[in-house]
């Protein structure tokens, strides 16, 4: 995939596409992103958009563009574990909100990939904060627990944001799933099991779905979209907060062994952490859910992620129901809070390396994409960020951002407005109002 190659002198005037260079970022305080801490004097080499080497003994190859990090922190880009970036601009303006389709006859067949807008303003804002990839999920509002097929996107400045379309299926369980299914958890569970049975029938005889019509629980397109889920080729991300709901979903996994279940939210996950770990189910959790905001989150605590990690659960951070269309950048602060929790008596947090992994490699691993994204291991996409300080400290900022080995502009609409009005002068700006 070609990107726009941007030099510092052409930040405001880029236009020509160019292939990624071989880039060597040297003299770095290097963070691989796999749970280990920083190492001094590291080098990262990116060729053809992929990391080819990273470590303290790596030498910049001949002919590479060398970027001296000057001892600054160098990390993989943030992999936002759950967002709706690029498909929502203004929540209340339906023409700018493609996250759900309340009047559609389709549910599982809905695919967010064609709706992702690379010019959506949150993408540039989050890119400036070191977010380079994101999980983008649909929302359900059409009378089904299934919301549709989500995508993995990059936040690059080009017009090709979708890295992997139809990367997973998303569904609601718990309170939201109960509402969608008719008003109760038993209704949601019955709908889920019935859908899985219908998909199995579809796999055996696709033609049997030809005349079911718009009033069926599953249209032919919905059934077709769920085939890779039932066959275990595509993950099923399920939003569930309550401990008992999580156990119900784990029981379902026993009935459908091939199901690649990933829990989202999981505010009470710590209460059933041993069972989650035993089932081998990863979690994309909300890091700062610590209040009983609903009856399915009565046991919420900031120690949730730390306790699940201690029990052996693979945990990443997401932002479901936390302004997820715009604020993936908050994940850095959330991870930093987990580090702080590790120093508080009675609380369960994470080490710095593990906390950083919850916003880089762990979400990628949860979706079965750890070999592609989230770390600086050889073969991963060349998403690299240079920071002016510890990226988990709230005052630190990204200095340079590379996506697929291509340096990105450190500008957004907000920065351009700031620069325009920082020192306003008559003539180049609209005339000021007369008092």
C-alpha positions as CSV (number, residue, x, y, z in Angstrom):
1,X,0.0,0.0,0.0
2,X,1.5,3.3,-1.1
3,X,1.4,6.2,1.4
4,X,2.1,9.9,1.1
5,X,5.8,10.6,1.9
6,X,6.0,13.8,4.0
7,X,9.1,15.8,4.8
8,X,9.2,18.3,7.6
9,X,9.5,21.1,5.1
10,X,6.5,20.0,3.2
11,X,4.0,19.3,6.0
12,X,1.5,21.8,4.6
13,X,2.0,21.2,0.9
14,X,2.1,17.4,0.5
15,X,0.3,16.0,-2.6
16,X,2.4,13.4,-4.4
17,X,2.2,9.7,-3.4
18,X,5.5,7.8,-2.9
19,X,6.6,4.4,-1.7
20,X,7.9,3.9,1.8
21,X,11.6,4.4,2.2
22,X,14.0,2.2,4.2
23,X,14.1,4.1,7.5
24,X,16.4,3.6,10.4
25,X,15.5,5.3,13.7
26,X,18.6,5.3,15.8
27,X,19.7,6.4,19.3
28,X,16.3,5.5,20.7
29,X,15.0,4.7,24.2
30,X,13.4,1.7,22.5
31,X,10.1,-0.1,23.6
32,X,9.3,-3.2,21.6
33,X,5.7,-3.3,22.9
34,X,5.6,-7.0,23.9
35,X,5.5,-6.3,27.7
36,X,9.2,-5.5,28.2
37,X,10.4,-2.1,29.4
38,X,12.5,0.4,27.5
39,X,16.1,-0.2,26.4
40,X,18.6,2.5,25.8
41,X,20.5,3.0,22.5
42,X,18.1,1.0,20.4
43,X,17.5,1.1,16.6
44,X,14.5,0.3,14.5
45,X,14.8,-0.5,10.8
46,X,11.7,-0.3,8.5
47,X,11.8,-1.5,4.9
48,X,8.9,-1.7,2.5
49,X,6.5,-0.7,5.2
50,X,7.5,-3.5,7.6
51,X,9.8,-3.7,10.6
52,X,12.9,-5.8,9.7
53,X,14.9,-5.4,12.9
54,X,14.6,-3.6,16.3
55,X,17.0,-3.8,19.2
56,X,20.1,-2.5,20.9
57,X,22.5,-4.3,18.6
58,X,20.8,-3.3,15.3
59,X,22.9,-1.3,12.8
60,X,21.3,1.1,10.2
61,X,21.7,-0.4,6.7
62,X,23.5,1.4,4.0
63,X,21.3,3.8,2.0
64,X,18.6,4.1,4.7
65,X,17.2,7.3,5.8
66,X,18.5,7.8,9.3
67,X,16.4,9.5,11.9
68,X,18.3,10.3,15.1
69,X,15.8,10.0,18.0
70,X,18.2,11.8,20.3
71,X,17.6,9.5,23.2
72,X,13.8,9.9,23.0
73,X,11.3,7.2,23.6
74,X,10.5,5.2,20.4
75,X,7.6,2.7,20.5
76,X,5.2,0.9,18.3
77,X,2.1,3.0,17.4
78,X,-0.9,2.8,19.6
79,X,-3.3,0.0,18.5
80,X,-6.7,1.2,19.7
81,X,-8.6,-1.9,20.8
82,X,-12.2,-0.8,20.3
83,X,-13.4,2.4,18.6
84,X,-15.9,3.8,16.1
85,X,-13.4,6.2,14.5
86,X,-14.0,7.1,10.9
87,X,-17.7,6.1,10.9
88,X,-19.1,8.8,13.2
89,X,-18.5,12.5,12.9
90,X,-21.5,14.0,14.8
91,X,-23.5,11.5,16.8
92,X,-26.9,13.3,16.5
93,X,-26.6,14.1,12.8
94,X,-27.6,10.9,11.0
95,X,-26.0,11.8,7.8
96,X,-22.6,11.7,9.5
97,X,-23.2,8.6,11.6
98,X,-22.7,5.3,9.9
99,X,-22.2,3.2,13.1
100,X,-25.7,1.6,13.0
101,X,-28.7,1.1,10.7
102,X,-31.9,1.0,12.7
103,X,-34.2,0.5,9.8
104,X,-32.1,-2.0,7.8
105,X,-33.3,-5.6,7.3
106,X,-29.7,-6.7,7.7
107,X,-27.6,-7.1,10.9
108,X,-24.6,-9.4,10.8
109,X,-24.1,-8.6,7.1
110,X,-23.5,-4.9,7.7
111,X,-19.8,-4.1,6.9
112,X,-18.3,-0.8,8.2
113,X,-15.4,-0.8,5.7
114,X,-17.1,1.1,2.9
115,X,-18.2,3.8,5.4
116,X,-14.8,4.6,6.9
117,X,-14.0,8.2,6.1
118,X,-10.2,8.9,6.1
119,X,-10.9,12.6,6.3
120,X,-12.9,12.3,9.5
121,X,-11.5,14.8,11.9
122,X,-10.9,12.4,14.8
123,X,-8.4,10.4,12.7
124,X,-5.9,13.3,12.5
125,X,-6.4,14.3,16.1
126,X,-5.6,10.7,17.3
127,X,-2.7,10.3,14.9
128,X,-1.1,13.3,16.4
129,X,-1.4,11.5,19.8
130,X,0.5,8.4,18.5
131,X,-2.5,6.2,17.5
132,X,-1.7,4.5,14.3
133,X,-4.2,1.5,14.0
134,X,-7.7,1.1,15.4
135,X,-10.4,-1.6,15.7
136,X,-13.5,0.0,14.2
137,X,-16.8,-1.7,15.3
138,X,-20.4,-1.1,14.2
139,X,-23.2,-0.5,16.7
140,X,-26.5,-2.4,16.9
141,X,-29.8,-0.7,16.8
142,X,-31.9,-2.8,14.4
143,X,-33.6,-5.4,16.6
144,X,-30.7,-7.9,16.6
145,X,-27.9,-8.7,19.0
146,X,-25.6,-8.7,16.0
147,X,-24.2,-5.3,14.9
148,X,-22.2,-6.4,11.9
149,X,-18.6,-6.7,10.6
150,X,-15.8,-4.5,11.9
151,X,-12.5,-3.5,10.3
152,X,-8.9,-2.7,11.2
153,X,-7.9,0.7,9.9
154,X,-4.8,2.8,9.9
155,X,-4.8,6.5,10.6
156,X,-2.5,7.5,7.8
157,X,-3.1,10.7,5.8
158,X,-3.9,8.8,2.5
159,X,-7.3,7.8,1.2
160,X,-6.9,4.1,1.8
161,X,-7.7,3.7,5.6
162,X,-8.9,0.1,5.7
163,X,-6.1,-2.4,6.5
164,X,-8.4,-5.4,7.0
165,X,-12.1,-5.3,6.2
166,X,-14.5,-7.8,7.8
167,X,-11.9,-8.5,10.5
168,X,-14.5,-9.6,13.1
169,X,-18.2,-9.7,13.9
170,X,-19.5,-7.6,16.8
171,X,-22.5,-8.4,19.0
172,X,-24.1,-7.1,22.1
173,X,-25.0,-9.2,25.1
174,X,-26.0,-8.2,28.7
175,X,-28.4,-5.3,29.0
176,X,-27.9,-3.9,25.5
177,X,-28.3,-7.4,24.0
178,X,-31.4,-8.0,26.1
179,X,-33.0,-4.8,24.7
180,X,-32.2,-5.7,21.1
181,X,-33.5,-9.3,21.4
182,X,-36.9,-8.3,22.9
183,X,-36.3,-7.4,26.5
184,X,-34.5,-10.0,28.5
185,X,-31.2,-12.0,28.6
186,X,-33.0,-15.3,28.0
187,X,-34.3,-13.7,24.7
188,X,-30.8,-12.7,23.8
189,X,-29.4,-16.1,24.5
190,X,-32.2,-17.8,22.6
191,X,-31.5,-15.5,19.6
192,X,-27.8,-16.2,19.7
193,X,-28.2,-20.0,19.8
194,X,-30.9,-19.9,17.1
195,X,-28.7,-17.8,14.9
196,X,-25.8,-20.2,15.3
197,X,-28.1,-23.2,14.4
198,X,-29.4,-21.4,11.4
199,X,-25.9,-20.6,10.2
200,X,-25.0,-24.3,10.5
201,X,-28.1,-25.0,8.3
202,X,-26.9,-22.4,5.8
203,X,-23.5,-24.0,5.6
204,X,-25.1,-27.4,4.8
205,X,-27.6,-26.0,2.3
206,X,-27.2,-22.3,1.3
207,X,-30.1,-22.5,-1.1
208,X,-32.5,-23.1,1.8
209,X,-32.2,-19.4,2.7
210,X,-33.3,-18.1,-0.6
211,X,-36.9,-17.4,0.2
212,X,-36.8,-16.5,3.9
213,X,-37.6,-12.8,3.3
214,X,-37.0,-9.6,5.2
215,X,-38.8,-10.7,8.4
216,X,-36.4,-13.6,9.1
217,X,-34.0,-13.4,12.0
218,X,-31.3,-13.9,9.5
219,X,-31.3,-12.9,5.9
220,X,-29.2,-14.8,3.4
221,X,-26.5,-12.1,3.6
222,X,-26.5,-12.2,7.4
223,X,-26.1,-16.0,7.4
224,X,-23.3,-15.8,4.9
225,X,-21.5,-13.2,7.0
226,X,-21.6,-15.4,10.1
227,X,-20.2,-18.5,8.4
228,X,-16.6,-17.6,9.1
229,X,-17.5,-16.9,12.7
230,X,-19.1,-20.3,13.3
231,X,-16.1,-21.9,11.5
232,X,-13.6,-20.0,13.7
233,X,-12.0,-18.1,10.9
234,X,-13.2,-14.7,12.2
235,X,-13.4,-13.6,15.8
236,X,-16.7,-12.8,17.5
237,X,-16.4,-9.7,19.7
238,X,-19.1,-9.7,22.3
239,X,-19.8,-6.7,24.6
240,X,-20.6,-8.1,28.1
241,X,-20.0,-6.5,31.5
242,X,-21.6,-8.7,34.1
243,X,-19.7,-11.7,35.5
244,X,-22.6,-14.0,35.1
245,X,-23.1,-12.9,31.5
246,X,-19.5,-13.7,30.8
247,X,-19.9,-17.2,32.3
248,X,-22.9,-17.7,30.0
249,X,-20.8,-16.8,27.0
250,X,-18.0,-19.2,28.1
251,X,-20.6,-22.0,28.3
252,X,-21.7,-21.2,24.7
253,X,-18.0,-21.5,23.7
254,X,-18.1,-25.1,25.0
255,X,-21.1,-25.8,22.8
256,X,-19.4,-24.2,19.7
257,X,-15.7,-25.1,20.3
258,X,-14.5,-23.4,17.2
259,X,-15.9,-20.0,18.2
260,X,-13.1,-17.4,18.6
261,X,-14.7,-15.4,21.4
262,X,-13.3,-12.0,22.4
263,X,-14.9,-10.2,25.4
264,X,-15.4,-6.4,25.2
265,X,-15.9,-4.2,28.2
266,X,-15.9,-6.9,30.9
267,X,-16.2,-4.5,33.9
268,X,-16.8,-7.5,36.2
269,X,-14.3,-9.7,34.4
270,X,-12.1,-9.9,37.5
271,X,-14.9,-11.8,39.4
272,X,-14.6,-14.7,36.8
273,X,-11.0,-14.2,35.7
274,X,-10.0,-17.8,36.4
275,X,-12.8,-19.1,34.2
276,X,-11.9,-16.6,31.4
277,X,-8.3,-17.7,31.5
278,X,-9.2,-21.4,31.5
279,X,-11.3,-20.9,28.4
280,X,-8.5,-19.1,26.7
281,X,-10.7,-16.1,25.9
282,X,-9.0,-12.7,25.4
283,X,-10.6,-9.4,26.7
284,X,-10.6,-5.9,25.4
285,X,-11.5,-4.1,28.6
286,X,-12.4,-0.6,29.7
287,X,-9.6,0.4,32.0
288,X,-11.2,3.1,34.1
289,X,-14.7,1.6,34.6
290,X,-14.8,1.8,38.4
291,X,-18.3,3.0,39.2
292,X,-21.6,1.0,39.3
293,X,-23.0,2.9,36.4
294,X,-25.5,0.1,35.7
295,X,-26.7,-3.0,37.3
296,X,-24.3,-5.1,35.1
297,X,-21.3,-3.1,36.5
298,X,-21.9,-3.3,40.2
299,X,-18.5,-4.9,40.8
300,X,-16.6,-2.5,38.6
301,X,-13.1,-1.6,39.9
302,X,-9.9,0.0,38.4
303,X,-8.1,-3.1,39.5
304,X,-10.1,-5.2,37.0
305,X,-7.4,-5.4,34.3
306,X,-4.6,-6.0,36.8
307,X,-6.5,-8.8,38.5
308,X,-7.4,-10.5,35.1
309,X,-3.8,-10.2,34.0
310,X,-2.7,-11.8,37.3
311,X,-5.1,-14.7,36.6
312,X,-3.6,-15.3,33.2
313,X,-6.1,-13.5,31.0
314,X,-4.8,-11.8,27.8
315,X,-6.1,-8.2,28.2
316,X,-6.0,-5.2,26.0
317,X,-7.6,-1.8,26.4
318,X,-10.6,-0.5,24.4
319,X,-12.9,2.5,24.7
320,X,-16.4,1.1,24.3
321,X,-19.0,3.7,25.5
322,X,-16.2,6.1,26.3
323,X,-16.6,8.5,23.4
324,X,-15.1,5.8,21.3
325,X,-15.7,7.6,18.0
326,X,-13.1,10.3,19.0
327,X,-11.0,9.6,22.0
328,X,-8.8,6.6,21.4
329,X,-6.0,8.8,22.5
330,X,-7.2,8.5,26.1
331,X,-5.8,4.9,26.1
332,X,-2.4,6.3,26.9
333,X,-3.7,7.9,30.1
334,X,-5.6,4.7,30.9
335,X,-2.5,2.6,30.6
336,X,-0.6,5.1,32.7
337,X,-3.2,4.8,35.5
338,X,-2.6,1.0,35.5
339,X,1.0,1.7,36.2
340,X,0.1,4.1,39.1
341,X,-2.3,1.4,40.5
342,X,0.6,-1.0,40.9
343,X,2.0,1.3,43.5
344,X,-1.2,1.7,45.5
345,X,-1.7,-0.6,48.5
346,X,-4.5,-3.1,47.9
347,X,-4.8,-2.2,44.3
348,X,-3.9,-4.4,41.3
349,X,-2.1,-2.6,38.4
350,X,0.5,-3.5,35.8
351,X,4.2,-2.9,35.2
352,X,5.1,-0.2,32.8
353,X,5.9,-2.7,30.0
354,X,2.7,-4.7,30.5
355,X,0.6,-1.5,30.7
356,X,2.0,-0.3,27.4
357,X,1.4,-3.7,25.8
358,X,-2.3,-3.3,26.6
359,X,-2.5,-0.5,24.1
360,X,-0.2,-2.0,21.5
361,X,0.4,-5.7,21.1
362,X,-2.3,-7.2,23.4
363,X,-5.3,-5.9,21.5
364,X,-3.7,-7.1,18.2
365,X,-3.1,-10.5,19.8
366,X,-6.7,-10.6,21.1
367,X,-7.9,-10.4,17.5
368,X,-5.4,-12.9,16.3
369,X,-3.3,-10.3,14.6
370,X,-0.3,-10.2,16.8
371,X,1.9,-11.3,14.0
372,X,0.9,-8.2,12.0
373,X,0.5,-5.3,14.4
374,X,1.2,-3.9,17.8
375,X,5.0,-4.4,18.3
376,X,8.3,-3.7,16.7
377,X,9.1,-7.4,16.1
378,X,10.4,-8.2,12.6
379,X,7.6,-8.6,10.1
380,X,5.1,-6.3,11.8
381,X,3.7,-3.2,10.1
382,X,6.1,-0.3,10.4
383,X,4.0,1.8,12.8
384,X,6.5,3.7,14.9
385,X,6.2,6.8,17.2
386,X,8.9,9.0,18.6
387,X,7.9,10.8,21.8
388,X,9.3,13.7,23.7
389,X,8.9,11.9,27.0
390,X,7.3,8.8,28.6
391,X,4.2,8.1,26.4
392,X,2.2,7.1,29.5
393,X,2.8,10.4,31.1
394,X,-0.1,12.8,30.4
395,X,2.3,15.7,29.5
396,X,4.2,13.7,26.8
397,X,3.5,14.3,23.0
398,X,4.4,12.5,19.8
399,X,7.2,14.1,17.8
400,X,7.2,11.9,14.8
401,X,4.6,9.3,13.6
402,X,5.3,6.6,11.0
403,X,2.6,4.4,9.6
404,X,3.7,1.5,7.3
405,X,7.1,3.2,7.3
406,X,5.8,6.5,6.0
407,X,6.2,9.6,8.1
408,X,2.9,11.4,8.7
409,X,2.1,15.1,9.0
410,X,1.9,16.3,12.6
411,X,-1.0,18.6,11.7
412,X,-4.8,18.6,12.0
413,X,-7.6,21.0,11.5
414,X,-7.2,22.1,15.2
415,X,-3.5,22.8,14.8
416,X,-4.0,24.8,11.6
417,X,-6.7,26.9,13.3
418,X,-4.4,27.4,16.3
419,X,-1.6,28.6,14.0
420,X,-3.9,30.8,12.0
421,X,-5.3,32.7,14.9
422,X,-2.2,32.6,17.2
423,X,-1.0,36.0,15.9
424,X,-3.9,37.3,13.7
425,X,-3.1,40.1,11.4
426,X,-5.5,42.2,9.2
427,X,-5.5,41.3,5.6
428,X,-4.8,37.6,5.7
429,X,-7.8,36.8,7.9
430,X,-11.5,37.9,7.8
431,X,-11.9,41.4,9.1
432,X,-12.6,41.6,12.8
433,X,-16.0,42.8,14.0
434,X,-16.2,46.4,14.9
435,X,-17.2,47.1,18.5
